[in-house]
Amino acid sequence: MISPDAARNVVGIIGNVISFGLFLAPVPTFWRICKRKDVEEFKADPYLATLLNCMLWVFYGIPIVHPNSILVVTINGIGLVVEGTYLFIFFLYSPNKKRLRMLAVLGVELVFMLAVILGVLLGAHTHKKRSMIVGILCVFFGSIMYFSPLTIMGKVIKTKSVEYMPFFLSLVCFLNGVCWTAYALIRFDIYVTIPNGLGAIFGAIQLILYACYYRTTPKKTKAAKNVEMPSVISGPGAAATASGGSVVSVTVER
C-alpha cells in the first residue's frame, strides 16, 4: 500500500506540472509585446501580484519555516523566474511612467518581504509559529487573488456569453485547485488547503457557467481578443500560484 508521504509527493509533482502550465499561460501576450515592442494597454499588476505571492510561498516552504514542503518551493521558485522574466519584458517595452510605477511597486514588495523574513526569523523561534505567521500571509494574499474571477463570472452571467472566459484556462485552474487541495489534505496543511480549496470551487463554478452559457455565446469571425483571465495559483500551487493564484493575460483566437 502506498504511504501517505509517497502519495503526497506524487500529487505534488502533478500539481507542479499543472501550475507550471498556468505560469506559462501569458506567453502569447508577451510574444505579442515583443513583436510589437509595445505593452499597449496591458498592465503589469497581475505579474507583480503573482511575484509577491511566489516570494511568500517560497519562504513558507523552506525547511526553517515549514519542513517537508520542497514541492512548494520548487514550483514557486520556478514562478519567481517566470514572473521576473515577464516583468523584465514589460519593463523593457513600457513608457517611463509605467516603468517608474513598476519600480515603486517592486520596491514596496521587496521591503515588505524583507520585513516579513526578519520578523519571522528573529521573532518566531519554532516551526509552528513561523508556519502560522507566513501561512496566514499566504492565505490572505492568495485568497484575495482567488476572488478575482468574480469579475469575469459576473460578466458571463450578465452577457450570457463565455467569450471572455476561455474553457481550457478555466479547466486548468480547476484542476490546479483540486490537485493542491488534495496535496494539502494528505498531510493536513490548512494554509495550503484554504486558498486552493477556494480555487477549486471558483474553477468549478466557471466550468458550470461555461456549460450553461456556451450555446448562447455569439459566434464571431476570427479575431484576436485580449483576455484578462484570473489564473490562480495558490498554496504550493497558489503557491504556485503558489501559491497561489494570479491573473494572466492571454490572447484568444476566435
Summary of the structure (lengths in Angstrom):
residues: 254
radius of gyration: 18.3
end to end distance: 47.9
largest distance: 60.9
contacts: 978
relative contact order: 0.20
helix: 68%
strand: 9%
